[in-house]
Amino acid sequence: MKYFIQRIDQYLAFFMVLAVISCNQPANQKETQISEQEAAAENTDPLPSWNEGNTKSAIISYVADVTNAASTSFIPVPDRIATFDNDGTLWSEQPVYFQLFFAMDRIKSLSADHPEWKNQQPYQAVLENDVKTLSTQGMKGLMEIIMASHAGITTDEFETTVKDWVATAKHPTKNRPFTELIYQPMLELLQYLRDNEFKTFIVSGGGIEFMRPWVESVYEIPKDQVVGSSIKTQYHYNNGSPIIERLPEMDFIDDREGKPVAINRFIGRKPVMAAGNSDGDLQMLQWTDSNNLTSLQLYVHHTDSVREWSYDRESRIGKFDKGLDEAHEKGWTVIDMQNDWKVIYPFELPQ
Amino acid sequence: MKYFIQRIDQYLAFFMVLAVISCNQPANQKETQISEQEAAAENTDPLPSWNEGNTKSAIISYVADVTNAASTSFIPVPDRIATFDNDGTLWSEQPVYFQLFFAMDRIKSLSADHPEWKNQQPYQAVLENDVKTLSTQGMKGLMEIIMASHAGITTDEFETTVKDWVATAKHPTKNRPFTELIYQPMLELLQYLRDNEFKTFIVSGGGIEFMRPWVESVYEIPKDQVVGSSIKTQYHYNNGSPIIERLPEMDFIDDREGKPVAINRFIGRKPVMAAGNSDGDLQMLQWTDSNNLTSLQLYVHHTDSVREWSYDRESRIGKFDKGLDEAHEKGWTVIDMQNDWKVIYPFELPQ
């Protein structure tokens, strides 16, 4: 229950941050600098969107070492498990987790069938973008919004709903589909790991059924390699046309201590590599760090206020404070987004 | 809670059946009949331990059809998900689920640290093999045995315990390690499916952490492709040496309606093929049968009282009653163990 409340606290930040959406920098202000020399090297470089430096070297040295059968650090293929957080690690998470835009949009699209919402909180506030009232609704009101937008339909219907939203919704300031706001350097890292027979998993605080409809085409990660938060579900025979119904009740919060627990349940094996970006990923990195096999811990540090966002210790979304201290203390690899990444998003790649 | 009680009811059968262990036929009484002609065909036959007939034809026709890009039934690779029950479908389950032998053995091995158990039920009855008293302990006593044998240690310790048990314990009448009591024809089917780019999963009522330590070497199924029942767990930082503790509390019963629910949670996609052997698998087969893609449902019917066991509608372990009716009604493929399988276990193969 403690983790649940922590998570809800993060969700609450959603409404507070809504007020400052307009403060963000427009995208693409900074021209990407890629020299001809670097472009020529791309054919053989497994991580072409990463600048040369300690971070890139650490990753490539690690993979080369643990896949070298002659190395004392060699890792057998079945143990090559790599887990990635999603929000802030594989795609952006500002001004709020993208799943919360989905929840708001869904409340609005459902409102035609719920005329009573016009005069009923917390729905009225969502429909009127009334941030001030929303912020007074507390956990109870917030849970109502989440359950009204995520439950009460079948799993098939929910999948269709998410696919439709992903195909049409756009980020309020970047003005791009949300699935374009993924990190090109991390896509390259995922592919590089798979080319070296690592099995790549998502382990996210986001909803497992919110991610699955699009992760295969966007990250090339199979649905069954996605771990996330979930609500309860129930099977109904339904006169020979079985359905699984999504119930308005939380089942599991895959955040903080929940991440190693979920890794153990879903994957059944301690990862040798883990990547995150916030204090919510700290336990996953600790768990991976305790592997007897040689392991690699990566933390994405959001340092680029021009091309993406810059935030860490004081942020309510993706707070990175204890994790940053522990990364320094333990010598984990911290990715400096501004300096380590040539481009942030795929659409910034030179055509 | 309803399913939980159903499951516990199955567990209770354990103690009742203990009394009749000695009734079983010794193994290997029937010589396997394999003609020279059949032996010659084995090199190209993907299912050499299956007799020719409707069952084998149904399986091979299905796989050939759905993997043929020119067929209207063609299934894209990511959708080639096949789920297999374990107890009674991939390995034997008589006279009781093998996991219950593990629980009993573990109580006995822990008893040195628990001298009080000598005079305390239900432990005393386990230690004295006192079936009569055990059968009077009810659900409360049974849960005590399960939790005492499966919880209170870390996940790493539990894995070691299972591995040690698997390496040393033997079946009471077959006098073989339990992991030798797997079905050779099903091993061939798993491999045949994988050769055709199906992803094979176990979806079992058995404990997920009881299966994972040995499934990779025995079935060649990765740990992360195992779905099962689970108890709750908790992460502890433990001063920098993190552990996951197994708590004495049920988390999820992966049986009956729980199977489609767990398939949805762990795999995130409706299977196109499912195999089971009891009423506990019926909902999984119904769920698979409702796939818009061409699907195959397999039910293993235990019909061989000489080489394995013969049981169905009246059995308390692996009861196969409603499932048998529905299989006939819907035209699902029922595997007649006695007639469809040339050998049951790998050790019966001609050397």
Contacts between the chains, C-beta under 8 A, distances in Angstrom:
chain1	res1	chain2	res2	distance
A	78	B	216	6.4
A	78	B	222	6.5
A	78	B	223	7.8
A	81	B	224	7.7
A	155	B	264	5.7
A	199	B	222	7.8
A	199	B	224	7.3
A	201	B	224	7.7
A	208	B	265	7.1
A	208	B	268	7.1
A	209	B	268	7.4
A	212	B	268	4.6
A	212	B	269	8.0
A	216	B	78	6.4
A	222	B	78	6.5
A	222	B	199	7.8
A	223	B	78	7.8
A	223	B	267	7.0
A	223	B	268	3.7
A	223	B	269	5.2
A	224	B	81	7.8
A	224	B	199	7.3
A	224	B	201	7.7
A	224	B	224	7.8
A	224	B	225	7.4
A	224	B	266	6.6
A	224	B	267	4.6
A	224	B	268	5.8
A	224	B	269	7.0
A	225	B	224	7.4
A	226	B	268	6.5
A	230	B	265	6.2
A	233	B	261	5.4
A	233	B	264	6.3
A	233	B	265	7.3
A	234	B	257	7.4
A	234	B	261	7.0
A	235	B	257	4.2
A	235	B	258	7.9
A	235	B	260	4.6
A	235	B	261	5.5
A	235	B	283	5.9
A	235	B	287	7.2
A	237	B	283	7.5
A	237	B	286	6.6
A	240	B	286	7.9
A	241	B	290	6.2
A	242	B	260	6.8
A	242	B	283	7.5
A	242	B	286	5.2
A	242	B	287	5.3
A	242	B	290	5.0
A	244	B	260	6.1
A	244	B	261	6.5
A	244	B	264	5.2
A	257	B	234	7.4
A	257	B	235	4.3
A	258	B	235	7.9
A	260	B	235	4.6
A	260	B	242	6.8
A	260	B	244	6.1
A	261	B	233	5.4
A	261	B	234	7.0
A	261	B	235	5.5
A	261	B	244	6.5
A	264	B	155	5.7
A	264	B	233	6.3
A	264	B	244	5.2
A	265	B	208	7.1
A	265	B	230	6.2
A	265	B	233	7.3
A	266	B	224	6.6
A	266	B	266	6.3
A	267	B	223	7.0
A	267	B	224	4.5
A	268	B	208	7.1
A	268	B	209	7.4
A	268	B	212	4.5
A	268	B	223	3.7
A	268	B	224	5.8
A	268	B	226	6.5
A	269	B	212	8.0
A	269	B	223	5.2
A	269	B	224	7.0
A	283	B	235	5.9
A	283	B	237	7.6
A	283	B	242	7.5
A	286	B	237	6.6
A	286	B	240	7.8
A	286	B	242	5.2
A	287	B	235	7.2
A	287	B	242	5.3
A	290	B	240	8.0
A	290	B	241	6.2
A	290	B	242	5.0
